[in-house]
Amino acid sequence: MPRRKGRAAAFNTPNRFKPITVVLDPYELSADELRQVPTTFYEDTSRTIFSGNNSPDVPFAFSVNPYRGCEHGCIYCYARPSHEYLGWSAGLDFETKILVKRDAPQLLSQAFQKASWKPQVVCLSGNTDPYQPAERRLKLARGCLEVFLRHRNPVSIITKNHLITRDLDLLTALAGRNLVSVMITVTSLRPAVTRIMEPRTATPQRRLDAVKTLSDAGVPVGVMVAPIVPGLTDEEVPAILKTATRHGARRAAYVVLRLPGPVAPLFVHWLSDAFPERKDKVLRRLQELHAGKLTDSAFGRRMRGEGVWAEALSRLFRTMCRLHGLDRGMPPLSTDQFRRLAGDQLSLFDDCI
């Protein structure tokens, strides 16, 4: 299957919830049809805004996702299987069929107004990137940040897009009240790798520029080295951490590659096409990490792996973090400033988002 222009996935994997799968014959498609797959946007009419989390592996209980599906198209994305619940595929559909929750800011404000809401850190967005390409036009993440600021509820942000710097005014206002922390994902410093592994994301240098911009403005920012692809990007860990420090990062974390469900065949196909000389090494190392399998869904192991190699990587990461001062951690975010708004305040607020 030929590589699609601007896409990481080359095909649609079967949906596990559907008994029938339609596979197009590539020999009956034109060259343009094979290479180009446009993005289609759909309205997400969900009436709830929070996604709950019960995993002990992540430090938040709730997240907000203005977008479902992600045009960044990272081949390894753990969120891909979530598209199957929508009746689509974790493959090309995940990158090209994007659900947009246009009323996300209003729904978030309504949730904060409820007496049952207990102020706590909410992640933006935890599943798909809140600063994916559509955000430049739709500004839903920005609208949500306005809500976090107005209600004084703390927010943590994970992104790999330089577009986050557009919202520096809101981020600095939140940081001034100790209400925000940001993690910028850096998987590799090599543009040739990120261009095909994460085809519609910011370049490595642009991500580092975002770290510096946020740091210089007083916004607590760190780097997330995720995922580390053993045999492909693990060799870059020391350089990533050293460079991140120079750009102002104050902490770092990592996640080892995991390939849940339909992500595994997508990744193996991509690896065969993009880095055939590394394929065997990558897959063997993954199996070493996950007790002979390509992934492990068990809490505590799925994001770190286990065994000799996992322990060696953990020691290397901790050592590099201590060397570069990235083991300081982020300051605890404030929850004691949270406020609900009176009706007249809400009406004025809703007019500006």
C-alpha positions, 0 to 999 in steps of 0.5 A, a space after each residue: 500500500 503506497 504512502 498517503 500524502 500528509 498521512 501516517 496511516 496507509 489504510 483503514 484497519 477493520 473496526 472490531 465492532 463491525 462484522 463487515 469491512 469494505 476494502 478498496 482495491 488499490 489497483 482500481 484507484 487513481 494515483 491521486 486517490 491513492 495519495 491524497 485523502 481530504 479531511 472531513 469535519 463533523 459536528 459533535 453534539 455530545 452534551 457532556 464535556 468531561 471524559 473520566 479517567 480511572 487509570 493510576 498511570 496519569 495524574 488527572 481524573 478528568 479531561 476535556 477534548 474539543 476534538 475527536 480524531 486528530 489530523 496530526 496523524 501520529 502513527 503510534 497514537 494510543 487514541 486511534 482505537 477510540 474512533 471505532 466507537 464512532 463506527 469508523 476506523 483507527 486508521 485513515 479515518 482517525 486522521 481524516 474524520 474529525 468530530 468538532 465540539 463547537 460548544 465545548 467552552 459553553 459546556 465547560 462553563 456549565 459544568 463548573 457552575 454545577 454544585 457537584 463540581 469539586 475544583 481540581 486539575 483538568 487536562 486539556 486534552 488527554 486524548 487528542 491534541 487540542 492544538 491540532 490544525 483545526 484549532 487555528 480556525 475554530 479556537 475551541 481550546 482558546 475558548 476553553 482556556 478563557 473558561 478555566 481562567 474565568 472560573 479559576 479552575 486549574 488546567 494542565 495542557 499536553 500538545 506537540 503544536 507551536 500553535 499553543 503560543 498564540 494563547 500566551 495572553 491567557 496562559 500567562 494570566 493563568 500562570 500568574 494565578 498558579 492555574 496552568 502547567 504545560 507539557 510539550 511533546 518532543 519525540 525526536 529532534 530529527 525532522 526527517 523522522 517526525 515528518 513521516 511519523 507525525 506528519 501534520 505536527 510542528 517540527 522539532 525546532 518549533 516545539 522547542 521554540 514553544 517551550 522557550 516562549 512559554 518559559 520566558 513568559 513565566 508559564 511552567 513548561 516541561 517536555 514529554 518524551 512520548 512515545 520513546 520508540 525503542 530502536 528508533 528514537 531511544 538513542 535521542 533521549 539524552 539530546 532531547 533532554 539537554 536541548 529542552 533544558 536550554 530552551 527553558 523546560 523545568 521538568 521531563 517525563 516519558 512514555 514507552 511506545 505501546 500499540 493497543 489493538 488496531 494500532 499495532 498493524 498500522 505501526 508495523 506497516 508504517 515501520 516496514 515502509 518508512 524504516 525497513 532496516 530498523 523494523 526487526 530491531 524495533 519489534 524485538 525491543 518492544 517484545 522485550 519490554 512487553 513480555 513477548 508481545 507488542 503491547 501491555 494493557 496492565 496499569 503500571 506496566 503499559 507506559 514503562 514496560 518491564 524487564 532489563 531494557 525498561 529498567 535501563 531506560 528508566 535509569 538513563 532518563 532519571 540520570 539525565 533529568 538530574 544532570 539537566 535539572 529536569 527533576 524539579 517537577 511542576 509546582 502544585 496548581 491552585 484549587 482554592 481560587 475556584 469560583 462559580 459565577 452569578 448570572 450576569 457574569 455568565 451572560 457577559 462571558 458567553 458573549 465573548 466566547 
